[in-house]
């Protein structure tokens, strides 16, 4: 097991995964619009999610847009 920081909290992973795989493990569909992902201080383009690996020690932020007022 390895640990990352996900939205400010520790999160255990079984090895390295891509952003696409991480979202699926979190129960999110990567194809749904309105989701942004940053690894470290870099926002990762959706087109790079299938190739970008999340490694132990990475800080990952997953943000979902919401409507309202």
mmCIF file as gemmi writes it, N, C-alpha and C atoms, coordinates in Angstrom:
data_model
loop_
_atom_site.group_PDB
_atom_site.id
_atom_site.type_symbol
_atom_site.label_atom_id
_atom_site.label_alt_id
_atom_site.label_comp_id
_atom_site.label_asym_id
_atom_site.label_entity_id
_atom_site.label_seq_id
_atom_site.pdbx_PDB_ins_code
_atom_site.Cartn_x
_atom_site.Cartn_y
_atom_site.Cartn_z
_atom_site.occupancy
_atom_site.B_iso_or_equiv
_atom_site.pdbx_formal_charge
_atom_site.auth_seq_id
_atom_site.auth_asym_id
_atom_site.pdbx_PDB_model_num
ATOM 1 N N . UNK Axp A 1 ? 0.841 -1.186 0 1 0 ? 1 A 1
ATOM 2 C CA . UNK Axp A 1 ? 0 0 0 1 0 ? 1 A 1
ATOM 3 C C . UNK Axp A 1 ? 0.876 1.236 0 1 0 ? 1 A 1
ATOM 4 N N . UNK Axp A 2 ? 0.383 2.268 -0.634 1 0 ? 2 A 1
ATOM 5 C CA . UNK Axp A 2 ? 1.086 3.537 -0.646 1 0 ? 2 A 1
ATOM 6 C C . UNK Axp A 2 ? 0.079 4.645 -0.365 1 0 ? 2 A 1
ATOM 7 N N . UNK Axp A 3 ? 0.573 5.776 0.09 1 0 ? 3 A 1
ATOM 8 C CA . UNK Axp A 3 ? -0.323 6.854 0.484 1 0 ? 3 A 1
ATOM 9 C C . UNK Axp A 3 ? -0.126 8.083 -0.397 1 0 ? 3 A 1
ATOM 10 N N . UNK Axp A 4 ? -1.252 8.729 -0.705 1 0 ? 4 A 1
ATOM 11 C CA . UNK Axp A 4 ? -1.255 10.032 -1.343 1 0 ? 4 A 1
ATOM 12 C C . UNK Axp A 4 ? -2.079 10.952 -0.446 1 0 ? 4 A 1
ATOM 13 N N . UNK Axp A 5 ? -2.062 12.225 -0.74 1 0 ? 5 A 1
ATOM 14 C CA . UNK Axp A 5 ? -2.97 13.157 -0.083 1 0 ? 5 A 1
ATOM 15 C C . UNK Axp A 5 ? -4.034 13.508 -1.106 1 0 ? 5 A 1
ATOM 16 N N . UNK Axp A 6 ? -5.273 13.187 -0.787 1 0 ? 6 A 1
ATOM 17 C CA . UNK Axp A 6 ? -6.395 13.4 -1.692 1 0 ? 6 A 1
ATOM 18 C C . UNK Axp A 6 ? -7.331 14.424 -1.076 1 0 ? 6 A 1
ATOM 19 N N . UNK Axp A 7 ? -7.439 15.569 -1.709 1 0 ? 7 A 1
ATOM 20 C CA . UNK Axp A 7 ? -8.279 16.662 -1.206 1 0 ? 7 A 1
ATOM 21 C C . UNK Axp A 7 ? -7.981 16.963 0.263 1 0 ? 7 A 1
ATOM 22 N N . UNK Axp A 8 ? -6.696 16.94 0.604 1 0 ? 8 A 1
ATOM 23 C CA . UNK Axp A 8 ? -6.253 17.325 1.939 1 0 ? 8 A 1
ATOM 24 C C . UNK Axp A 8 ? -6.232 16.214 2.969 1 0 ? 8 A 1
ATOM 25 N N . UNK Axp A 9 ? -6.662 15.011 2.614 1 0 ? 9 A 1
ATOM 26 C CA . UNK Axp A 9 ? -6.7 13.894 3.561 1 0 ? 9 A 1
ATOM 27 C C . UNK Axp A 9 ? -5.863 12.73 3.046 1 0 ? 9 A 1
ATOM 28 N N . UNK Axp A 10 ? -5.265 11.949 3.962 1 0 ? 10 A 1
ATOM 29 C CA . UNK Axp A 10 ? -4.504 10.777 3.532 1 0 ? 10 A 1
ATOM 30 C C . UNK Axp A 10 ? -5.421 9.769 2.846 1 0 ? 10 A 1
ATOM 31 N N . UNK Axp A 11 ? -4.896 9.132 1.812 1 0 ? 11 A 1
ATOM 32 C CA . UNK Axp A 11 ? -5.664 8.131 1.073 1 0 ? 11 A 1
ATOM 33 C C . UNK Axp A 11 ? -4.704 7.024 0.656 1 0 ? 11 A 1
ATOM 34 N N . UNK Axp A 12 ? -5.05 5.792 0.956 1 0 ? 12 A 1
ATOM 35 C CA . UNK Axp A 12 ? -4.208 4.642 0.621 1 0 ? 12 A 1
ATOM 36 C C . UNK Axp A 12 ? -4.523 4.128 -0.779 1 0 ? 12 A 1
ATOM 37 N N . UNK Axp A 13 ? -3.471 3.784 -1.515 1 0 ? 13 A 1
ATOM 38 C CA . UNK Axp A 13 ? -3.601 3.187 -2.841 1 0 ? 13 A 1
ATOM 39 C C . UNK Axp A 13 ? -2.796 1.904 -2.886 1 0 ? 13 A 1
ATOM 40 N N . UNK Axp A 14 ? -3.247 0.965 -3.697 1 0 ? 14 A 1
ATOM 41 C CA . UNK Axp A 14 ? -2.477 -0.261 -3.916 1 0 ? 14 A 1
ATOM 42 C C . UNK Axp A 14 ? -1.613 -0.04 -5.149 1 0 ? 14 A 1
ATOM 43 N N . UNK Axp A 15 ? -0.466 0.618 -4.985 1 0 ? 15 A 1
ATOM 44 C CA . UNK Axp A 15 ? 0.442 0.881 -6.091 1 0 ? 15 A 1
ATOM 45 C C . UNK Axp A 15 ? 0.074 2.134 -6.859 1 0 ? 15 A 1
ATOM 46 N N . UNK Axp A 16 ? 0.828 2.371 -7.932 1 0 ? 16 A 1
ATOM 47 C CA . UNK Axp A 16 ? 0.577 3.537 -8.775 1 0 ? 16 A 1
ATOM 48 C C . UNK Axp A 16 ? -0.66 3.304 -9.635 1 0 ? 16 A 1
ATOM 49 N N . UNK Axp A 17 ? -1.411 4.375 -9.861 1 0 ? 17 A 1
ATOM 50 C CA . UNK Axp A 17 ? -2.579 4.328 -10.741 1 0 ? 17 A 1
ATOM 51 C C . UNK Axp A 17 ? -2.57 5.588 -11.597 1 0 ? 17 A 1
ATOM 52 N N . UNK Axp A 18 ? -3.317 5.554 -12.689 1 0 ? 18 A 1
ATOM 53 C CA . UNK Axp A 18 ? -3.497 6.766 -13.477 1 0 ? 18 A 1
ATOM 54 C C . UNK Axp A 18 ? -4.617 7.583 -12.842 1 0 ? 18 A 1
ATOM 55 N N . UNK Axp A 19 ? -4.718 8.828 -13.255 1 0 ? 19 A 1
ATOM 56 C CA . UNK Axp A 19 ? -5.811 9.673 -12.751 1 0 ? 19 A 1
ATOM 57 C C . UNK Axp A 19 ? -7.144 9.054 -13.131 1 0 ? 19 A 1
ATOM 58 N N . UNK Axp A 20 ? -7.255 8.564 -14.349 1 0 ? 20 A 1
ATOM 59 C CA . UNK Axp A 20 ? -8.474 7.909 -14.807 1 0 ? 20 A 1
ATOM 60 C C . UNK Axp A 20 ? -8.864 6.753 -13.873 1 0 ? 20 A 1
ATOM 61 N N . UNK Axp A 21 ? -7.885 5.905 -13.539 1 0 ? 21 A 1
ATOM 62 C CA . UNK Axp A 21 ? -8.136 4.768 -12.637 1 0 ? 21 A 1
ATOM 63 C C . UNK Axp A 21 ? -8.508 5.242 -11.239 1 0 ? 21 A 1
ATOM 64 N N . UNK Axp A 22 ? -7.832 6.277 -10.762 1 0 ? 22 A 1
ATOM 65 C CA . UNK Axp A 22 ? -8.131 6.809 -9.427 1 0 ? 22 A 1
ATOM 66 C C . UNK Axp A 22 ? -9.569 7.291 -9.354 1 0 ? 22 A 1
ATOM 67 N N . UNK Axp A 23 ? -10.006 8.041 -10.349 1 0 ? 23 A 1
ATOM 68 C CA . UNK Axp A 23 ? -11.387 8.527 -10.346 1 0 ? 23 A 1
ATOM 69 C C . UNK Axp A 23 ? -12.38 7.372 -10.337 1 0 ? 23 A 1
ATOM 70 N N . UNK Axp A 24 ? -12.117 6.345 -11.125 1 0 ? 24 A 1
ATOM 71 C CA . UNK Axp A 24 ? -13.014 5.169 -11.144 1 0 ? 24 A 1
ATOM 72 C C . UNK Axp A 24 ? -13.056 4.491 -9.771 1 0 ? 24 A 1
ATOM 73 N N . UNK Axp A 25 ? -11.902 4.375 -9.111 1 0 ? 25 A 1
ATOM 74 C CA . UNK Axp A 25 ? -11.862 3.77 -7.773 1 0 ? 25 A 1
ATOM 75 C C . UNK Axp A 25 ? -12.622 4.601 -6.756 1 0 ? 25 A 1
ATOM 76 N N . UNK Axp A 26 ? -12.7 5.9 -7.014 1 0 ? 26 A 1
ATOM 77 C CA . UNK Axp A 26 ? -13.449 6.796 -6.126 1 0 ? 26 A 1
ATOM 78 C C . UNK Axp A 26 ? -14.934 6.821 -6.459 1 0 ? 26 A 1
ATOM 79 N N . UNK Axp A 27 ? -15.336 6.023 -7.451 1 0 ? 27 A 1
ATOM 80 C CA . UNK Axp A 27 ? -16.736 5.95 -7.835 1 0 ? 27 A 1
ATOM 81 C C . UNK Axp A 27 ? -17.177 7.082 -8.746 1 0 ? 27 A 1
ATOM 82 N N . UNK Axp A 28 ? -16.224 7.73 -9.402 1 0 ? 28 A 1
ATOM 83 C CA . UNK Axp A 28 ? -16.544 8.832 -10.311 1 0 ? 28 A 1
ATOM 84 C C . UNK Axp A 28 ? -16.283 8.393 -11.743 1 0 ? 28 A 1
ATOM 85 N N . UNK Axp A 29 ? -17.14 8.823 -12.625 1 0 ? 29 A 1
ATOM 86 C CA . UNK Axp A 29 ? -16.98 8.518 -14.046 1 0 ? 29 A 1
ATOM 87 C C . UNK Axp A 29 ? -16.105 9.605 -14.667 1 0 ? 29 A 1
ATOM 88 N N . UNK Axp A 30 ? -14.909 9.263 -15.137 1 0 ? 30 A 1
ATOM 89 C CA . UNK Axp A 30 ? -14.015 10.27 -15.713 1 0 ? 30 A 1
ATOM 90 C C . UNK Axp A 30 ? -14.58 10.966 -16.953 1 0 ? 30 A 1
ATOM 91 N N . UNK Axp A 31 ? -15.586 10.387 -17.581 1 0 ? 31 A 1
ATOM 92 C CA . UNK Axp A 31 ? -16.172 10.984 -18.779 1 0 ? 31 A 1
ATOM 93 C C . UNK Axp A 31 ? -17.164 12.105 -18.458 1 0 ? 31 A 1
ATOM 94 N N . UNK Axp A 32 ? -17.608 12.186 -17.215 1 0 ? 32 A 1
ATOM 95 C CA . UNK Axp A 32 ? -18.585 13.206 -16.833 1 0 ? 32 A 1
ATOM 96 C C . UNK Axp A 32 ? -17.903 14.573 -16.793 1 0 ? 32 A 1
ATOM 97 N N . UNK Axp A 33 ? -18.482 15.568 -17.469 1 0 ? 33 A 1
ATOM 98 C CA . UNK Axp A 33 ? -17.874 16.898 -17.457 1 0 ? 33 A 1
ATOM 99 C C . UNK Axp A 33 ? -17.988 17.559 -16.084 1 0 ? 33 A 1
ATOM 100 N N . UNK Axp A 34 ? -17.209 18.627 -15.902 1 0 ? 34 A 1
ATOM 101 C CA . UNK Axp A 34 ? -17.293 19.394 -14.66 1 0 ? 34 A 1
ATOM 102 C C . UNK Axp A 34 ? -16.338 18.938 -13.584 1 0 ? 34 A 1
ATOM 103 N N . UNK Axp A 35 ? -15.354 18.102 -13.932 1 0 ? 35 A 1
ATOM 104 C CA . UNK Axp A 35 ? -14.372 17.628 -12.963 1 0 ? 35 A 1
ATOM 105 C C . UNK Axp A 35 ? -12.998 18.137 -13.383 1 0 ? 35 A 1
ATOM 106 N N . UNK Axp A 36 ? -12.242 18.635 -12.413 1 0 ? 36 A 1
ATOM 107 C CA . UNK Axp A 36 ? -10.865 19.064 -12.66 1 0 ? 36 A 1
ATOM 108 C C . UNK Axp A 36 ? -9.966 18.343 -11.671 1 0 ? 36 A 1
ATOM 109 N N . UNK Axp A 37 ? -8.744 18.017 -12.114 1 0 ? 37 A 1
ATOM 110 C CA . UNK Axp A 37 ? -7.794 17.3 -11.264 1 0 ? 37 A 1
ATOM 111 C C . UNK Axp A 37 ? -6.444 18.01 -11.313 1 0 ? 37 A 1
ATOM 112 N N . UNK Axp A 38 ? -5.848 18.186 -10.136 1 0 ? 38 A 1
ATOM 113 C CA . UNK Axp A 38 ? -4.495 18.728 -10.045 1 0 ? 38 A 1
ATOM 114 C C . UNK Axp A 38 ? -3.636 17.735 -9.287 1 0 ? 38 A 1
ATOM 115 N N . UNK Axp A 39 ? -2.409 17.56 -9.754 1 0 ? 39 A 1
ATOM 116 C CA . UNK Axp A 39 ? -1.423 16.734 -9.054 1 0 ? 39 A 1
ATOM 117 C C . UNK Axp A 39 ? -0.274 17.674 -8.709 1 0 ? 39 A 1
ATOM 118 N N . UNK Axp A 40 ? -0.012 17.798 -7.418 1 0 ? 40 A 1
ATOM 119 C CA . UNK Axp A 40 ? 0.945 18.805 -6.983 1 0 ? 40 A 1
ATOM 120 C C . UNK Axp A 40 ? 0.347 20.166 -7.278 1 0 ? 40 A 1
ATOM 121 N N . UNK Axp A 41 ? 1.093 21.013 -7.937 1 0 ? 41 A 1
ATOM 122 C CA . UNK Axp A 41 ? 0.612 22.352 -8.271 1 0 ? 41 A 1
ATOM 123 C C . UNK Axp A 41 ? 0.196 22.472 -9.73 1 0 ? 41 A 1
ATOM 124 N N . UNK Axp A 42 ? 0.031 21.337 -10.405 1 0 ? 42 A 1
ATOM 125 C CA . UNK Axp A 42 ? -0.274 21.358 -11.845 1 0 ? 42 A 1
ATOM 126 C C . UNK Axp A 42 ? -1.651 20.779 -12.128 1 0 ? 42 A 1
ATOM 127 N N . UNK Axp A 43 ? -2.487 21.58 -12.799 1 0 ? 43 A 1
ATOM 128 C CA . UNK Axp A 43 ? -3.775 21.071 -13.266 1 0 ? 43 A 1
ATOM 129 C C . UNK Axp A 43 ? -3.484 20.171 -14.452 1 0 ? 43 A 1
ATOM 130 N N . UNK Axp A 44 ? -4.04 18.965 -14.414 1 0 ? 44 A 1
ATOM 131 C CA . UNK Axp A 44 ? -3.799 17.975 -15.465 1 0 ? 44 A 1
ATOM 132 C C . UNK Axp A 44 ? -4.964 18.006 -16.445 1 0 ? 44 A 1
ATOM 133 N N . UNK Axp A 45 ? -4.638 18.192 -17.708 1 0 ? 45 A 1
ATOM 134 C CA . UNK Axp A 45 ? -5.68 18.205 -18.75 1 0 ? 45 A 1
ATOM 135 C C . UNK Axp A 45 ? -6.386 16.85 -18.807 1 0 ? 45 A 1
ATOM 136 N N . UNK Axp A 46 ? -7.669 16.907 -19.058 1 0 ? 46 A 1
ATOM 137 C CA . UNK Axp A 46 ? -8.472 15.678 -19.156 1 0 ? 46 A 1
ATOM 138 C C . UNK Axp A 46 ? -7.868 14.715 -20.182 1 0 ? 46 A 1
ATOM 139 N N . UNK Axp A 47 ? -7.325 15.23 -21.255 1 0 ? 47 A 1
ATOM 140 C CA . UNK Axp A 47 ? -6.737 14.38 -22.299 1 0 ? 47 A 1
ATOM 141 C C . UNK Axp A 47 ? -5.502 13.628 -21.805 1 0 ? 47 A 1
ATOM 142 N N . UNK Axp A 48 ? -4.947 14.025 -20.66 1 0 ? 48 A 1
ATOM 143 C CA . UNK Axp A 48 ? -3.76 13.381 -20.099 1 0 ? 48 A 1
ATOM 144 C C . UNK Axp A 48 ? -4.087 12.422 -18.952 1 0 ? 48 A 1
ATOM 145 N N . UNK Axp A 49 ? -5.344 12.315 -18.558 1 0 ? 49 A 1
ATOM 146 C CA . UNK Axp A 49 ? -5.712 11.505 -17.391 1 0 ? 49 A 1
ATOM 147 C C . UNK Axp A 49 ? -5.352 10.034 -17.544 1 0 ? 49 A 1
ATOM 148 N N . UNK Axp A 50 ? -5.464 9.483 -18.754 1 0 ? 50 A 1
ATOM 149 C CA . UNK Axp A 50 ? -5.18 8.057 -18.945 1 0 ? 50 A 1
ATOM 150 C C . UNK Axp A 50 ? -3.682 7.75 -18.894 1 0 ? 50 A 1
ATOM 151 N N . UNK Axp A 51 ? -2.836 8.761 -19.057 1 0 ? 51 A 1
ATOM 152 C CA . UNK Axp A 51 ? -1.389 8.537 -19.052 1 0 ? 51 A 1
ATOM 153 C C . UNK Axp A 51 ? -0.703 9.052 -17.784 1 0 ? 51 A 1
ATOM 154 N N . UNK Axp A 52 ? -1.337 9.979 -17.069 1 0 ? 52 A 1
ATOM 155 C CA . UNK Axp A 52 ? -0.701 10.597 -15.909 1 0 ? 52 A 1
ATOM 156 C C . UNK Axp A 52 ? -0.836 9.707 -14.685 1 0 ? 52 A 1
ATOM 157 N N . UNK Axp A 53 ? 0.298 9.31 -14.129 1 0 ? 53 A 1
ATOM 158 C CA . UNK Axp A 53 ? 0.322 8.423 -12.967 1 0 ? 53 A 1
ATOM 159 C C . UNK Axp A 53 ? 0.326 9.212 -11.669 1 0 ? 53 A 1
ATOM 160 N N . UNK Axp A 54 ? -0.412 8.686 -10.704 1 0 ? 54 A 1
ATOM 161 C CA . UNK Axp A 54 ? -0.4 9.211 -9.34 1 0 ? 54 A 1
ATOM 162 C C . UNK Axp A 54 ? 0.528 8.306 -8.552 1 0 ? 54 A 1
ATOM 163 N N . UNK Axp A 55 ? 1.532 8.909 -7.935 1 0 ? 55 A 1
ATOM 164 C CA . UNK Axp A 55 ? 2.57 8.144 -7.237 1 0 ? 55 A 1
ATOM 165 C C . UNK Axp A 55 ? 2.499 8.378 -5.733 1 0 ? 55 A 1
ATOM 166 N N . UNK Axp A 56 ? 3.064 7.469 -4.939 1 0 ? 56 A 1
ATOM 167 C CA . UNK Axp A 56 ? 3.089 7.664 -3.491 1 0 ? 56 A 1
ATOM 168 C C . UNK Axp A 56 ? 3.668 9.029 -3.135 1 0 ? 56 A 1
ATOM 169 N N . UNK Axp A 57 ? 3.004 9.693 -2.218 1 0 ? 57 A 1
ATOM 170 C CA . UNK Axp A 57 ? 3.447 11.004 -1.763 1 0 ? 57 A 1
ATOM 171 C C . UNK Axp A 57 ? 2.843 12.155 -2.544 1 0 ? 57 A 1
ATOM 172 N N . UNK Axp A 58 ? 2.174 11.876 -3.684 1 0 ? 58 A 1
ATOM 173 C CA . UNK Axp A 58 ? 1.574 12.952 -4.467 1 0 ? 58 A 1
ATOM 174 C C . UNK Axp A 58 ? 0.422 13.598 -3.706 1 0 ? 58 A 1
ATOM 175 N N . UNK Axp A 59 ? 0.236 14.884 -3.98 1 0 ? 59 A 1
ATOM 176 C CA . UNK Axp A 59 ? -0.913 15.632 -3.455 1 0 ? 59 A 1
ATOM 177 C C . UNK Axp A 59 ? -1.878 15.812 -4.623 1 0 ? 59 A 1
ATOM 178 N N . UNK Axp A 60 ? -3.067 15.246 -4.494 1 0 ? 60 A 1
ATOM 179 C CA . UNK Axp A 60 ? -4.056 15.263 -5.578 1 0 ? 60 A 1
ATOM 180 C C . UNK Axp A 60 ? -5.302 16.009 -5.096 1 0 ? 60 A 1
ATOM 181 N N . UNK Axp A 61 ? -5.776 16.924 -5.948 1 0 ? 61 A 1
ATOM 182 C CA . UNK Axp A 61 ? -7.013 17.634 -5.681 1 0 ? 61 A 1
ATOM 183 C C . UNK Axp A 61 ? -7.993 17.295 -6.791 1 0 ? 61 A 1
ATOM 184 N N . UNK Axp A 62 ? -9.187 16.837 -6.426 1 0 ? 62 A 1
ATOM 185 C CA . UNK Axp A 62 ? -10.246 16.546 -7.369 1 0 ? 62 A 1
ATOM 186 C C . UNK Axp A 62 ? -11.382 17.519 -7.052 1 0 ? 62 A 1
ATOM 187 N N . UNK Axp A 63 ? -11.736 18.345 -8.033 1 0 ? 63 A 1
ATOM 188 C CA . UNK Axp A 63 ? -12.744 19.383 -7.826 1 0 ? 63 A 1
ATOM 189 C C . UNK Axp A 63 ? -13.884 19.139 -8.801 1 0 ? 63 A 1
ATOM 190 N N . UNK Axp A 64 ? -15.112 19.232 -8.285 1 0 ? 64 A 1
ATOM 191 C CA . UNK Axp A 64 ? -16.296 19.072 -9.109 1 0 ? 64 A 1
ATOM 192 C C . UNK Axp A 64 ? -17.07 20.38 -9.129 1 0 ? 64 A 1
ATOM 193 N N . UNK Axp A 65 ? -17.404 20.85 -10.321 1 0 ? 65 A 1
ATOM 194 C CA . UNK Axp A 65 ? -18.184 22.078 -10.459 1 0 ? 65 A 1
ATOM 195 C C . UNK Axp A 65 ? -19.613 21.833 -9.991 1 0 ? 65 A 1
ATOM 196 N N . UNK Axp A 66 ? -20.19 22.835 -9.382 1 0 ? 66 A 1
ATOM 197 C CA . UNK Axp A 66 ? -21.574 22.729 -8.912 1 0 ? 66 A 1
ATOM 198 C C . UNK Axp A 66 ? -22.327 24.013 -9.271 1 0 ? 66 A 1
ATOM 199 N N . UNK Axp A 67 ? -23.582 23.862 -9.64 1 0 ? 67 A 1
ATOM 200 C CA . UNK Axp A 67 ? -24.426 25.014 -9.918 1 0 ? 67 A 1
ATOM 201 C C . UNK Axp A 67 ? -25.138 25.431 -8.646 1 0 ? 67 A 1
ATOM 202 N N . UNK Axp A 68 ? -25.529 26.637 -8.623 1 0 ? 68 A 1
ATOM 203 C CA . UNK Axp A 68 ? -26.297 27.108 -7.468 1 0 ? 68 A 1
ATOM 204 C C . UNK Axp A 68 ? -25.959 28.545 -7.175 1 0 ? 68 A 1
ATOM 205 N N . UNK Axp A 69 ? -26.556 29.024 -6.125 1 0 ? 69 A 1
ATOM 206 C CA . UNK Axp A 69 ? -26.291 30.43 -5.835 1 0 ? 69 A 1
ATOM 207 C C . UNK Axp A 69 ? -26.682 30.808 -4.471 1 0 ? 69 A 1
